Amino acid sequence: MKNYDLIILGAGASSLMCAGNLSKKISVAIIEHNGEIAKKMKISGGGKCNITNVDVKTEHFDGEKELVSYALNKFSKEKLLRFLERNRVPLELRKERYYFCEHSANEIIDVLKNNAKNAQMHLNNEIQSLTKEGDLFCVKTDKTTLYAKAVVVATGAKSYEKIGATAIGLKIAQSFGIKTKEFEPALVGLTLQNSQAWMKSLSGLSTYVHIKVGDKLLKEEMLFAHKGISGPAVLSASLYWKKGEISIDFLPNTPIKELTQGTKKLLSSVMDMPKRLAKELLNAVDVEDIECNKLSKIQNQKLQNLHNYVFSPAGNFGFSKAEVCRGGVIAEELDHTTLMSKKINNLYFIGEVVDVTGELGGYNFQWAFSSGVVCANALKKVLV
C-alpha cells in the first residue's frame, strides 16, 4: 500500500500529457494494464501517429461544443506544434492538412515519457476497482493497492481491442453514479445491404468522394472493401451515422452533365474514376454505358444520381476495426474548465473516456492532449 497525491489510470496520450504538465512536487502514479505505455499511439497512423490537423475547430468533433472549445482554446493546435518543435519532434504534413511524426510515433512517445518521468509507472496492472474512503481514493489492481488524494481516469475506450482496450473507465464512472453513454464503434467501415452488394466486387479500389450524413459533408477518399465500404471519408462519416440514409457524390469535382456534353466517348470513359467503378455505378443507376451524345433525357436525369447516390448502410465493422469510440462520460457531468466530476470531488476524466470524438485526421489525439493539459492546470491548483 502506498499513498500518492495523484493516480492516473491509463498511460496513453492524454495521461502522459497530463502527467508531464504537473509540478514536480506532486507525487504521481500511473497505472497501465499493458506492458508498455502509449501502445495505441505507437500503432496508429501506420506507426507514425496522426497527431493533429491544420484545421482544428469544434465542428470536427461530435461532443458538447462548449467543453471541446474550452479545451482547444487552452491547448490549441498551435501550442501543440510549438511544444513539439521545442522538443525537436519532426513532423510531416500530408495532403496539406494531416500532421504525422516524420519518422516514427516513438519520437513523440519518448518526449511524453521523458516529461512524465517523475511519475511512477505501474505497468501490467489490471484495474479491478476504484473506491473513495474518506478523502482518499483507493485503486485496487490485480497486483497492488494504491491510495491518492485525486484520480484521473484516462483509460480510453473499447476501440483497438487487440491491445486490450476495455470499458473500465465507464464502469468506474457508473460506480460513482456518474452518467455515461455506452461506447459505440466510430471511425469505422460501414457494412452494406444486399442492394449495394455490387460495391463488394470493387474491393481494394478507392476514389475521391463527398459523403453527406445529415448536415455533415465529408470530403476524402472512399475505399471499397470485401466487408463493405471504408477509407477516410467513410470513417469520418461513420462518426455521425447511427442509422438511416447517407448520400455519396461520386463525381464531386465536375458535374456529369459537363463531362458528357458534346462528346462521342463512352460514358465510362468520361467519368473521372477507375473504369471498373464507372461501369458498376452506371449499372447501379440503371444507365447503359453508351456514347454520351446518344443519352436520352431520362438517362441524363438518372445520371444525376451519381452526385446523390442515396442508400442505408446495414451497420459497421464493429469494435475490432474501429479507430475510436463515441460515447463516454457525458459533458454535463464534468466541470468544463477542469474536467473534474461535478459529483465526486477530485475525480477527473480526460481523453477518449469522455463523450467527445473527433473526425479522422488527428482530431482525437488533439483532444487527448488538450484535455490532458486542462486537467493538469486544474490539478496544479489543488495539489500543490
C-alpha positions as CSV (number, residue, x, y, z in Angstrom):
1,M,0.0,0.0,0.0
2,K,1.3,3.4,-1.0
3,N,-0.1,6.9,-0.9
4,Y,0.3,9.5,-3.7
5,D,-1.1,12.9,-4.4
6,L,-2.5,11.7,-7.7
7,I,-3.1,8.4,-9.5
8,I,-3.7,8.4,-13.3
9,L,-5.5,5.4,-14.7
10,G,-4.1,4.6,-18.2
11,A,-0.8,5.5,-19.9
12,G,-1.9,6.9,-23.2
13,A,-1.7,10.3,-24.9
14,S,-4.0,12.2,-22.5
15,S,-2.5,10.6,-19.4
16,L,1.1,11.3,-20.4
17,M,0.4,14.9,-21.4
18,C,-1.4,15.5,-18.1
19,A,1.4,14.0,-16.0
20,G,4.1,15.9,-18.0
21,N,2.4,19.2,-17.2
22,L,2.3,18.7,-13.5
23,S,4.5,20.3,-10.8
24,K,7.4,18.0,-9.8
25,K,6.3,18.5,-6.2
26,I,3.2,16.4,-6.9
27,S,3.7,12.6,-6.4
28,V,2.1,10.7,-9.2
29,A,1.4,7.1,-10.0
30,I,0.3,5.9,-13.5
31,I,-1.4,2.5,-13.7
32,E,-1.5,0.8,-17.1
33,H,-2.7,-2.7,-17.9
34,N,-0.3,-3.1,-20.9
35,G,3.4,-3.8,-20.5
36,E,4.3,-0.6,-22.3
37,I,3.0,2.9,-22.4
38,A,1.2,4.7,-25.3
39,K,0.5,1.4,-27.2
40,K,-2.3,2.9,-29.3
41,M,-0.1,5.9,-30.2
42,K,2.6,3.6,-31.3
43,I,0.5,1.6,-33.8
44,S,-1.8,4.4,-35.0
45,G,-1.3,6.1,-38.4
46,G,0.8,3.2,-39.7
47,G,3.2,3.7,-36.8
48,K,3.6,7.5,-37.4
49,C,0.7,8.8,-35.4
50,N,-1.5,11.4,-37.0
51,I,-1.0,14.0,-34.1
52,T,-3.3,16.9,-35.2
53,N,-4.8,18.7,-38.1
54,V,-4.3,22.1,-39.8
55,D,-8.0,22.9,-39.3
56,V,-8.8,22.2,-35.6
57,K,-12.3,23.5,-34.9
58,T,-15.2,22.3,-32.8
59,E,-17.2,21.5,-35.9
60,H,-14.9,18.5,-36.5
61,F,-15.9,16.9,-33.2
62,D,-19.0,15.0,-32.1
63,G,-19.4,16.3,-28.5
64,E,-20.6,19.2,-26.3
65,K,-19.2,22.2,-28.1
66,E,-18.5,24.4,-25.0
67,L,-16.4,21.6,-23.4
68,V,-14.5,21.0,-26.6
69,S,-14.0,24.6,-27.3
70,Y,-12.6,25.4,-23.9
71,A,-10.0,22.6,-24.1
72,L,-9.0,23.5,-27.7
73,N,-8.5,27.2,-26.7
74,K,-6.4,26.3,-23.6
75,F,-4.1,24.0,-25.6
76,S,-4.6,24.7,-29.2
77,K,-3.1,23.1,-32.3
78,E,-0.6,26.0,-32.4
79,K,0.5,25.3,-28.8
80,L,0.9,21.6,-29.6
81,L,3.0,22.3,-32.6
82,R,5.2,24.7,-30.6
83,F,5.5,22.0,-27.9
84,L,6.7,19.5,-30.5
85,E,9.1,22.0,-32.1
86,R,10.7,22.8,-28.7
87,N,11.1,19.1,-28.1
88,R,12.5,18.5,-31.6
89,V,9.8,16.2,-32.8
90,P,10.0,16.4,-36.6
91,L,6.6,16.4,-38.4
92,E,5.3,15.5,-41.8
93,L,2.3,17.3,-43.3
94,R,0.2,15.1,-45.6
95,K,-2.4,16.3,-48.0
96,E,-1.7,19.8,-46.7
97,R,-3.7,19.1,-43.5
98,Y,-2.7,16.0,-41.6
99,Y,0.3,16.2,-39.2
100,F,2.2,13.0,-38.6
101,C,5.5,12.2,-36.9
102,E,8.1,12.3,-39.7
103,H,9.9,9.1,-38.8
104,S,8.0,7.2,-36.0
105,A,5.4,7.7,-33.3
106,N,8.2,6.8,-30.9
107,E,9.5,10.3,-31.3
108,I,6.6,11.9,-29.6
109,I,6.1,9.0,-27.2
110,D,9.7,9.4,-25.9
111,V,9.1,13.1,-25.3
112,L,5.9,12.5,-23.4
113,K,7.6,9.7,-21.4
114,N,10.5,12.0,-20.5
115,N,8.2,14.8,-19.4
116,A,6.3,12.4,-17.2
117,K,9.5,10.7,-15.8
118,N,8.6,11.8,-12.2
119,A,5.5,9.6,-12.3
120,Q,5.9,6.1,-11.0
121,M,4.8,3.6,-13.7
122,H,2.8,0.6,-12.6
123,L,2.7,-1.5,-15.9
124,N,0.9,-4.8,-16.4
125,N,-1.6,-3.9,-13.7
126,E,-5.2,-4.7,-14.3
127,I,-7.5,-2.2,-12.6
128,Q,-10.1,-4.0,-10.5
129,S,-11.8,-1.2,-8.7
130,L,-11.8,2.5,-7.7
131,T,-13.4,3.5,-4.5
132,K,-13.3,6.5,-2.2
133,E,-12.6,6.1,1.5
134,G,-13.0,9.5,3.2
135,D,-10.8,12.0,1.5
136,L,-8.7,9.3,-0.3
137,F,-9.3,7.3,-3.4
138,C,-8.4,3.6,-3.3
139,V,-7.3,1.9,-6.5
140,K,-7.1,-1.9,-6.4
141,T,-5.3,-3.8,-9.2
142,D,-4.5,-7.5,-9.6
143,K,-1.1,-6.7,-8.1
144,T,-1.3,-3.8,-5.7
145,T,-3.5,-1.3,-3.8
146,L,-2.7,2.4,-4.0
147,Y,-4.2,5.5,-2.4
148,A,-4.3,9.1,-3.6
149,K,-6.0,12.5,-3.0
150,A,-7.1,12.7,-6.6
151,V,-7.6,10.4,-9.5
152,V,-7.6,11.0,-13.3
153,V,-9.4,8.4,-15.4
154,A,-7.7,8.3,-18.8
155,T,-8.5,4.7,-19.7
156,G,-9.6,5.3,-23.2
157,A,-12.5,3.3,-24.8
158,K,-13.2,-0.1,-26.3
159,S,-11.6,0.5,-29.8
160,Y,-8.4,-1.3,-30.5
161,E,-9.4,-4.4,-28.6
162,K,-6.2,-6.1,-29.9
163,I,-4.3,-4.1,-27.4
164,G,-6.6,-4.9,-24.6
165,A,-8.9,-1.8,-24.7
166,T,-11.9,-2.1,-22.4
167,A,-14.8,-0.1,-21.0
168,I,-13.3,0.1,-17.5
169,G,-13.5,3.9,-17.5
170,L,-17.3,3.8,-17.9
171,K,-17.6,1.2,-15.2
172,I,-15.7,3.4,-12.8
173,A,-17.8,6.4,-13.7
174,Q,-21.0,4.4,-13.3
175,S,-19.9,3.1,-9.9
176,F,-19.9,6.7,-8.6
177,G,-23.3,7.5,-10.1
178,I,-21.8,9.5,-13.0
179,K,-23.9,9.4,-16.2
180,T,-22.4,7.9,-19.3
181,K,-23.2,6.9,-22.8
182,E,-22.3,3.3,-23.8
183,F,-19.3,3.1,-26.2
184,E,-20.1,2.5,-29.8
185,P,-17.6,1.9,-32.7
186,A,-16.7,5.1,-34.5
187,L,-14.3,6.0,-37.4
188,V,-15.1,2.5,-38.7
189,G,-16.1,1.0,-42.0
190,L,-19.8,0.5,-42.9
191,T,-21.4,-2.7,-44.0
192,L,-24.0,-2.9,-46.8
193,Q,-27.5,-4.0,-47.6
194,N,-27.9,-6.6,-50.3
195,S,-29.0,-3.8,-52.8
196,Q,-25.4,-2.4,-52.5
197,A,-23.6,-5.7,-52.7
198,W,-22.1,-4.6,-56.1
199,M,-19.7,-2.4,-54.1
200,K,-18.0,-5.5,-52.6
201,S,-16.9,-6.6,-56.1
202,L,-14.7,-3.5,-56.2
203,S,-12.7,-4.5,-53.1
204,G,-9.4,-2.7,-53.0
205,L,-10.4,0.2,-55.2
206,S,-10.6,3.7,-53.9
207,T,-12.0,7.0,-55.3
208,Y,-12.4,10.6,-54.1
209,V,-16.0,11.3,-52.9
210,H,-18.2,13.6,-50.9
211,I,-20.4,11.8,-48.3
212,K,-23.3,13.6,-46.7
213,V,-24.7,12.4,-43.3
214,G,-27.4,14.6,-42.0
215,D,-25.9,18.1,-42.2
216,K,-22.3,16.9,-42.3
217,L,-20.3,16.8,-45.5
218,L,-17.1,14.7,-45.5
219,K,-14.6,15.1,-48.4
220,E,-12.0,12.4,-48.8
221,E,-11.1,9.1,-50.3
222,M,-13.5,6.1,-50.1
223,L,-12.3,2.6,-50.2
224,F,-14.3,-0.4,-51.3
225,A,-13.7,-3.4,-49.0
226,H,-14.8,-7.0,-49.0
227,K,-17.0,-6.3,-45.9
228,G,-18.4,-3.0,-47.3
229,I,-17.0,0.5,-47.6
230,S,-14.2,2.2,-45.7
231,G,-11.5,4.8,-46.3
232,P,-11.1,8.2,-44.7
233,A,-14.4,9.7,-46.0
234,V,-16.4,6.7,-44.7
235,L,-14.6,6.5,-41.4
236,S,-15.4,10.2,-40.6
237,A,-19.0,9.7,-41.9
238,S,-19.4,6.8,-39.5
239,L,-18.9,9.2,-36.6
240,Y,-22.2,10.9,-37.5
241,W,-24.2,7.9,-38.9
242,K,-26.3,6.0,-36.5
243,K,-28.9,4.6,-38.8
244,G,-30.8,5.6,-41.9
245,E,-29.5,7.1,-45.2
246,I,-26.2,8.5,-46.4
247,S,-25.6,10.2,-49.7
248,I,-22.4,9.9,-51.8
249,D,-21.3,12.2,-54.6
250,F,-19.1,10.1,-56.8
251,L,-18.2,13.0,-59.1
252,P,-17.8,15.9,-56.7
253,N,-15.3,17.9,-58.8
254,T,-17.2,18.1,-62.1
255,P,-20.9,17.8,-62.9
256,I,-21.8,14.7,-65.0
257,K,-23.7,17.0,-67.5
258,E,-20.5,18.9,-68.2
259,L,-18.5,15.7,-68.7
260,T,-20.9,14.2,-71.2
261,Q,-21.6,17.4,-73.2
262,G,-20.5,17.4,-76.9
263,T,-18.6,14.1,-76.9
264,K,-19.0,10.7,-78.6
265,K,-16.9,8.9,-75.9
266,L,-18.5,6.2,-73.8
267,L,-19.9,7.3,-70.5
268,S,-17.5,5.2,-68.6
269,S,-14.6,6.9,-70.4
270,V,-15.5,10.5,-69.4
271,M,-16.3,9.7,-65.7
272,D,-13.3,10.8,-63.5
273,M,-12.8,7.5,-61.7
274,P,-11.5,3.9,-62.4
275,K,-13.4,2.4,-65.3
276,R,-14.4,-0.6,-63.3
277,L,-16.1,1.6,-60.8
278,A,-17.7,3.7,-63.6
279,K,-19.3,0.6,-65.1
280,E,-20.6,-0.6,-61.8
281,L,-22.0,2.8,-61.0
282,L,-23.8,3.1,-64.3
283,N,-25.4,-0.2,-63.7
284,A,-26.4,0.9,-60.2
285,V,-28.2,4.0,-61.5
286,D,-29.7,2.0,-64.4
287,V,-27.9,3.7,-67.3
288,E,-26.3,1.8,-70.2
289,D,-22.7,2.6,-70.9
290,I,-23.3,4.3,-74.3
291,E,-21.9,7.2,-76.2
292,C,-22.5,10.4,-74.4
293,N,-24.2,12.1,-77.4
294,K,-26.8,9.3,-77.5
295,L,-28.1,9.9,-74.0
296,S,-31.8,10.5,-73.6
297,K,-33.4,13.0,-71.3
298,I,-34.4,10.2,-68.9
299,Q,-30.9,8.8,-68.9
300,N,-29.4,12.2,-68.2
301,Q,-31.8,12.6,-65.2
302,K,-30.7,9.2,-63.9
303,L,-27.1,10.2,-64.2
304,Q,-27.7,12.9,-61.6
305,N,-27.9,10.1,-59.0
306,L,-24.1,9.9,-59.4
307,H,-24.0,13.1,-57.4
308,N,-26.5,11.9,-54.9
309,Y,-26.3,8.2,-54.6
310,V,-28.6,7.5,-51.6
311,F,-28.7,4.3,-49.5
312,S,-28.8,3.0,-46.0
313,P,-25.8,1.1,-44.6
314,A,-26.6,-2.1,-42.8
315,G,-24.2,-1.4,-39.9
316,N,-20.5,-1.1,-39.2
317,F,-17.4,-3.3,-38.9
318,G,-17.5,-3.3,-35.1
319,F,-15.1,-2.5,-32.3
320,S,-12.3,-4.7,-33.6
321,K,-12.0,-2.4,-36.7
322,A,-12.9,0.9,-35.0
323,E,-10.2,3.7,-34.7
324,V,-12.1,5.2,-31.7
325,C,-15.4,5.1,-29.9
326,R,-18.2,7.6,-29.5
327,G,-19.8,7.7,-26.1
328,G,-18.3,8.0,-22.6
329,V,-18.8,10.3,-19.6
330,I,-21.3,12.9,-20.7
331,A,-20.3,16.6,-20.7
332,E,-22.9,17.8,-18.2
333,E,-21.2,15.6,-15.6
334,L,-17.9,17.4,-15.8
335,D,-16.7,20.9,-15.0
336,H,-15.7,22.2,-18.4
337,T,-12.8,24.3,-17.0
338,T,-11.2,21.4,-15.1
339,L,-12.8,18.1,-16.4
340,M,-13.5,17.2,-12.8
341,S,-16.7,15.3,-11.9
342,K,-19.4,17.6,-10.6
343,K,-20.5,14.8,-8.2
344,I,-17.2,13.5,-6.9
345,N,-14.6,15.9,-5.8
346,N,-11.0,15.3,-7.2
347,L,-12.2,12.7,-9.7
348,Y,-11.3,13.7,-13.3
349,F,-11.9,12.3,-16.7
350,I,-9.9,13.0,-19.9
351,G,-9.3,11.7,-23.4
352,E,-11.4,9.2,-25.1
353,V,-13.3,8.1,-21.9
354,V,-15.2,11.5,-22.2
355,D,-18.1,11.7,-24.7
356,V,-16.1,13.7,-27.2
357,T,-15.0,12.1,-30.6
358,G,-13.2,13.8,-33.5
359,E,-13.3,13.0,-37.2
360,L,-10.5,11.2,-38.8
361,G,-7.3,13.3,-39.2
362,G,-5.6,13.8,-35.9
363,Y,-8.6,15.3,-34.0
364,N,-8.7,12.7,-31.4
365,F,-5.1,13.0,-30.4
366,Q,-5.5,16.8,-30.3
367,W,-8.5,16.3,-27.9
368,A,-6.4,13.9,-25.8
369,F,-3.5,16.4,-25.5
370,S,-5.8,19.4,-24.9
371,S,-7.9,17.6,-22.3
372,G,-4.7,16.4,-20.5
373,V,-3.4,19.9,-20.3
374,V,-6.7,21.4,-19.0
375,C,-6.8,18.7,-16.3
376,A,-3.1,19.3,-15.3
377,N,-3.7,23.0,-15.0
378,A,-6.6,22.3,-12.6
379,L,-4.6,19.8,-10.6
380,K,-1.7,22.1,-10.1
381,K,-4.1,24.5,-8.2
382,V,-5.4,21.9,-5.8
383,L,-2.5,19.5,-5.2
384,V,0.4,21.9,-4.7
